[in-house]
Amino acid sequence: MRNLKFKKIKSFVTFDLPVNYLYIHLSFRDTHKEYSNSISVWPVTSTRRKLIANYWTSTQLHYFLIAIAGILFTMPFSAFNSLNALHLVSLIVNAILIYIPLYFIIYRYIFINEFLPLLEAATAEYEGKDRAWVEW
């Protein structure tokens, strides 16, 4: 049980869950099934767009939690060991400045080079299985 929690924490910190093919495939299947139950003509491209939106939401959550961890880490080292207005403004400015390279170097790179190809593979696999079921 403890090992599972450690794996989840490691996966979150390294941001590898959104680019795990099995995770993408299962998310695609579950999301498509959920929306197909409520909207009978729900297209596969809409599910694809939902998963893309979920990716960017998870990147924002990932970054936000990293920024909060950074703020909590730097608080004991502040001059007065308190969070005054100037310190808070400098933390926010630094968090924004750190996000810009993270966006281009990590999040966007992973999105284009790993997530989208895996999503296309999951989409093609789902469409193939869906066609096989209809033809059967």
Buried (B, 14 or more C-beta within 10 A) or exposed (E): EEEEEEEEEEBBEEBEBBBBBEBBBEBBBEBBEEBBEEEEEBEBEBBBEBBBEBBBEBBEEBBEEBBEEBBEEBEEEEEEEEEEEEBEEEBEEBBEEBBEEBBEEBBEEBBEEBBBEBBEBBBEBBEEEEEEEEEE
